[in-house]
């Protein structure tokens, strides 16, 4: 992510306008958040590499959705 865009991303996230990917796995039962992104298309372009990294850990039941929301820490939530 371009560090020059962090103020824009932070502002978009603060207003609830940022794009995030919510990725859930069944085993282990974890929700991962990937973002924030100002544009959905940028998130869609970056998401495959993130999903590949998660798949390397061999989780079961990997599913994701793109949401426009405000998010903070934690970005990984065990259920």
C-alpha positions, 0 to 999 in steps of 0.5 A: 500500500502506498504510504502517501495514501494513508491519510486518505485511507484513514479519513475514508475509514473514519467516515465508514466509506472505506472498502474492506474484505471480511474473510472467514475460515471455519477451521480455525474459526477466525475472521480476518479483515483486509483493508482499508481501501478507498476504491473497491477495484483496488481491493479486488486487485489486492485481495487474491494475494491475501487469500493465497497467503491464507490458503497456504495455512490450509484453513477449511471453509474459506469465504470472503465478502467485500464490505464498506465499513469503518474498522479498527483493531483487531484485524484478526478475530478468533471466534 
